[in-house]
């Protein structure tokens, strides 16, 4: 069952520009996930209410609310791309960086 949930969440990961995510940040629903974690894994742990995993990620800053500095930087590039996953009421995001070929990849 857990694998099915993970696959379902992985299939829902999408790409969004910062300008589309601002409103979610303003309502406090945006969660930044560092690139070493998969969005679907974090989403599945949120859905499963796995407080231990989430607390561990929060403590190690692998999962956090965006800082004012990050938001200010992203506001200067409104078309900056993020991977995103909606796990209501939250929107999980990961920054994307362009590789040498110009393709965006999770950071």
N, C-alpha and C positions, 0 to 999 in steps of 0.2 A: 504494500500500500504506500509506503513512504517513497519508494522509487517512482511510482505512478505520479504522486504529488510533485516530486522533484521534476520529472519530465514535463508535466503540465506547466509548472512555473517556468521552466527553462524555455518552453515554447512561447511564453508570453513576454520574454525579454525583448525590448525594442530599443530604438534609437530616438532621442529627442534633442532638440536644440534648447539651449539655456533659456531663451525667451519664452518657451512653452512651459518651462518648469518654475519660473519665478513665482507664479501664483501659489503653487504648492509650498514653496519656501515661505512665503508671506503668511500662510496659515499654519506654519510650523510642522508640516507633514513630510518635509524632505529629509531623507537620511542618506548620507554619503557613505559609500562602502568602498574601502580601499581595494586596489586591483588584485591583491593576493587572495581575496575571497571571491567566490562566485555569487552573483546576485541571486540565483535560484536557491543556493544553499542557505543564504541569509534569509530569504523570503520563506523558505520551508521551516526554518527554525522559529521565525516569528509566528507563522501560522500554527505551529505545534506548541507555542507558548513556552519555548525552551529558555527559561530565564537564565539558567547557568551559562549557556552558550552566548546569549546576547550580552549578559553582564561581563563576560570574559572579553568579548570583542570591544565593548565600550571602554573597559579598563585599559585595553591595549591600543585604543584609538583606531582600531580597524573599522569600526562603525561609529559614526558621529553625526551631529547636526553640522551643516556647513558653517564655517566661521564668517564673521563680518568681512574679514580680509578676502576670503575665497569668493564670497558673493560680490564684493566690489570688483574683483578681478574679472569674474565671469560677466558682470554687467557691461564691461568694456568690449566684450566679444559675444554679442547676443546670439550668434549662430554657432557658438561652441557646442560640440556634440557630446552627449552622454549616453551611455547604456542605461536603460531604466526598466523598472519592474514595479507595477502597482500591486501592493499588498495592503488593501484598505485597512485602516485609513492612511497608510503611509505610501510614499513613493520613494523607492530605493534607487539611487543613482551611482554610477561610476563614471569618472572622467575618461574620455577617450583622447588618445594622442595619435597623431599621424605618424605612420612608419616611414621609412625612407622612400617607399614607392607612392606615398601620398594617401595610403589607405588608413582609415581610422581604426584603431584597435584599443581595447580597454587599457587603461594606464596600469 
